[in-house]
Structures are given as structure tokens and as C-alpha cells.
């Protein structure tokens, strides 16, 4: 039996992306974004939703670029921190003990400590009310060496990404339950 | 040391949403969408990206509504199946052993077996090339009774959602690593 929860922003799994950009004065800044995901295959695009009041909004609009950095479980406190303070008040990279690396491909820094980073050019924006979707064209994905998995996939346990439980806590990813584009064939 | 993977569609975690709609002849249909996520807080919105060639694209455009259904680990084969066959050829609900329930709120069915379902009205679309983002205004979220967690969150182990590893496999969600809007305060 299902129970109505009302018009709430719940979905599973949700990410805890670290979105990095240079602020209008050129200083690296990050924010945490749980509203986002891959948006298209060709051109490869990722979307992150940002409130227009945020420093990151102005930063991405000014530079037309951002990076999406995937924190692992060791970075849970840093990822949470980047979502509860403003880059207008504090240097979030320094306070969180993170290292900003200048991207050679887009006008944005990426987070050295994150196992996977996506370098993006701002492609489109879409105003949705409280948040504006910033859709980035993925120019390159960089992953720590040694994370290669089967085929084009990365090793999930090696990446060890955070999963955000809206209104609750962060989780790690657990056991594999089957191969994609394979386990469904038993139902054909 | 980071290694370049090129412009690929990788991010962590990715969902395996089951998007349900009535096809133009009124028959319930589902597809699997890994490209999507929450898009805005107010109005509460969720986005799923769909190729215009898909039956679900025509269905959602015709009815201006869809549901996003969160499969759990027990539904991994069904979720995979719904991504490898077309509703133009087979009745995916029947073949996957899933039950379509008529929503009272939007012109779309939802999946009885999924622990969490989001009923959505089509709010905006955005063409991104290979995929079009279908942005749904969340009208209601329904969850199985007994899934209530702390505060407004649902119990992650009870929901037991699938995580998609692009190019690889499906995973379950694992252990909690800390409370959101709390563990980051140690860095302040």
C-alpha cells in the first residue's frame, strides 16, 4: 500500500556533485549539487541545477564553464561542508582541504582529490523557478589511474561515490546485482 | 594521477528510473532512464532525458504526463529489460511482471511494485541533440508504507534503490557515512 508524501523532491539515487568554477574575481570555488545528472548522449551533456542567488551561478555565467567532481566516501564531510557555507564568506577549497587544479580545456578548476571529474563548457541554461539548470557540454572526463573496470565502465568500488538521501544522510554504493543490458534478457 | 577518458557520459551515482506513460493508443508502457534527476525545488521538478525516436517520447508529448518509478534491487532484471526492448514490439509491463496502476492525479500509470513513485505533469522540454529533456512538475510522491526514515527522508535500506554504473552493472546502495547538513560542520 502506498502513502502520499505530497509534492516533494525525492528520488533515488541522488548524487552529491561538487561543482567547481572560478568566481568573478578569479578565485576557485565549489558548491554541492544534488539536483543534476547526465542530460544527453550526443553531444555528451550533464546538468546541474543552481539557485540564481548562488556565487556559483554568477561564476558559471561569467566563465561559461564549470567542472563536475565526483566525491568519494572519504570526502563526505568536505562535500557536505561545500553545501552549507557560501564562497562569498569563506574559501571553501582551503577550508575543506581540497586542491584546485586549473583545467587546460575549460575556464574552471577541478578538484584534485575527487576520483572522477568532468570538464564542461556551459551549453544551455533553463530557468525552472527556484533553480536554473546549467547544462554543460562534457569536453573531457578524467579519472584516477587504476579505476578502469570492465569495458567502458569504471570500477564502482574504486570510485566509491557518495549517494545523497534527500533530507537524510550520505551513503556509499554497495554490491553489484547484475550486468546492464544483460540481466534483462532473461525476461525477453 | 588522472587519466583522460574523453568526452564520455559518466557520472556517479546514476539512477535507473522507470518512466511510465500511456502510449498514443492508451496502453501503459515503461522505459528505463539513467539520464535524469531532480531539477528544481520550487516548483518541485524532475528531469528525464528521452530520445525523440522512443515510443515514450510520443506518449509523454501526447498526454503531457509521466511517472518516475524507483525500482529496488529485486526489480533489477525488470529495469534492465525495460531498457533493451521497445514498447512498440512488446507489452513491457506484462513481460516484466509489473502492474500498471492508473494515477488519479496525472494522465499516466505508475508501477505498483516500485517502492517510490513520482507523478508528474510535463512542465517544459529542452532539446539537447540526441536526447530531449522532459521536465516534469512533481504533483505527488507516493512511497510504500513503512519506508519513513528520519525527518523527511525515507529509509535508504528500505527503498533499496538501484544505482547504474554506466557501461557496466547495477549496484545496491550501501552503508551510511554521515548525516547531511551536519558532518560538514566539523570543517567550519
Interface residues (C-beta under 8 A of the other chain):
Chain A: X1 X2 X3 X4 X5 X6 X7 X8 X9 X10 X11 X12 X13 X14 X15 X17 X34 X35 X36 X37 X38 X39 X40 X41 X42 X43 X44 X45 X46 X47 X49 X68 X70 X73 X76 X77 X78 X79 X80 X81 X82 X83 X84 X85 X95 X96 X97 X116 X117 X118 X123 X124 X126 X128 X129 X130 X131 X133 X135 X138 X139 X140 X141 X142 X143 X144 X145 X149 X150 X151 X152 X153 X154 X156 X159 X161 X162 X163 X164 X165 X166 X167 X168 X169 X170 X171 X172 X173 X174 X175 X176 X177 X178 X179 X180 X181 X182 X183 X184 X185 X186 X187 X188
Chain B: X1 X2 X3 X4 X5 X6 X7 X8 X9 X10 X11 X12 X13 X14 X15 X17 X34 X35 X36 X37 X38 X39 X40 X41 X42 X43 X44 X45 X46 X47 X49 X68 X70 X73 X76 X77 X78 X79 X80 X81 X82 X83 X84 X85 X95 X96 X97 X116 X117 X118 X123 X124 X126 X128 X129 X130 X131 X133 X135 X137 X138 X139 X140 X141 X142 X143 X144 X145 X149 X150 X151 X152 X153 X154 X156 X159 X161 X162 X163 X164 X165 X166 X167 X168 X169 X170 X171 X172 X173 X174 X175 X176 X177 X178 X179 X180 X181 X182 X183 X184 X185 X186 X187 X188
